[in-house]
Amino acid sequence: MHDIRAIRENPAAFDTALARRGDAPMSSDLLRLDESRRAKILAAETAQADQNKASKEVGAAKGRGDEAEFERLRTLVAEKKAEVAQMQTEAKDLDALLVDQLARIANLPADDVPEGADEDDNVEVNRWGTPRTFDFTPKEHYEIPSVAAAMDFETAAKTSGSRFVNLSKGVARVHRALAQFMLDTHIDKNGLTEMQTPVLVRDEAMYGTDKLPKFGEDSYQTTNGWWLIPTSEVTLTYSVSGDILEERDLPIRMTAHTVCFRSEAGSAGKDTAGMLRQHQFEKVEMVSITHPEKSDDEQKRMLRCAEGILEQLGIPYRTVVLCTGDMGFGARRTFDIEAWLPGQGTYREISSVSTTGDFQARRMNARFRPEGGGKPEYVHTLNGSGLAVGRCLIAVLENGQNSDGTVTLPDVLAPYLGGKLTLLNNGSLS
């Protein structure tokens, strides 16, 4: 959420930053509403002071036996009390309206984010690995014989509809192994703390992590009001809501492996084949809570954590910084990691690592107390996929496919697969 005081101090800078995202200027409307809210608050305070003064004079008039003055003042106190209540209600309504409008405005991009309209304007900043040269035409994951034997979309559709999949045999085990490998790497090598969190959350958690009010249609809500998490970014980040942390305890680095749910609103007809875009999927998420001065360095660190997973798996990838027109609503800067998928002959996103600055912290009132003393300040929050498990499975299967329909799996997964690193045509491991 944006700070109305910062908008008051420099409305032109606010509008200029919004324009970089392609949004119209909004400072004038916001400041007009803010001025009305502040005027109503001042009027309520003035009326309250008049009420208090008259209340004191009522007793004095009663004490000296001036009944006429007593009745006049008593009537005045009642009128002022009603006036104060009305003004306070109006001020509260205006404040709620201002907060709602501020909550619907996207985060301002960092100064170094490239300008652009869409994904075509993203800028590549890193590339690792050389795509394998095949002596046959590589297939997409769901077409590989050994994968097709253990990846069932028809049965999943029978039970749940489109964009769901049943995994079995060796493919299910590889999927599980990938998640375990990611977790172990982040915990043992990258210094993150493992968390196990709920997948059902309240409105407050979705709001605090900028998923509401604007993007409710992108998530699923139960009939009794809970939301199914789109990612454990929601639960991990919101865990510090309302807290005043000690500066010495920062950064807080967390990771979690959870099932995630997205309605994929607006994606009809997009990536319908295979398991690239599903309503239910699994992710290993990374979240950091940091000091504002260290959040940019923390984002680079998180990016390397995610890239390192792909490097250990031997998956070629490229990293891009998203342009202003392609960034998510809450992001101040985002790096996407795109894994090479030989079946499609292109790179596809497998991780996004974003810094939100204090955008989420303001929404959920998460602060820290400076070691040198002084007023508590808002923390910075960051989140990133480390990685999307299903998409990583796709990359491993497609890059490891052989001409006979089998798949050779990365050596790093051997401890998780009982040393079996070949997916056979019947879907089992050998």
Summary of the structure (lengths in Angstrom):
residues: 430
radius of gyration: 27.8
end to end distance: 52.3
largest distance: 108.7
contacts: 1399
relative contact order: 0.14
helix: 44%
strand: 20%
